[in-house]
Amino acid sequence: MDDFKLKVILSVLAGIAFSFIFILLAFALPAEKQTTKIIKKPTGKLEQISHAVRNQ
């Protein structure tokens, strides 16, 4: 087989393989997580102070 044809075939196959990998990653990995944070109400005095300092 001609050297040029081999290079073209291998580059096309490599492009298809990388495209396939990135397409699979796009479906496997979510864009952003939509989770709600549950904030526990501070019960003790030290927790209330910590909560107040953290959320200024």
Secondary structure, DSSP 8 states (H G I E B T S, - for coil): --HHHHHHHHHHHHHHHHHHHHHHHHHHS-S------------SHHHHHHHHHHT-
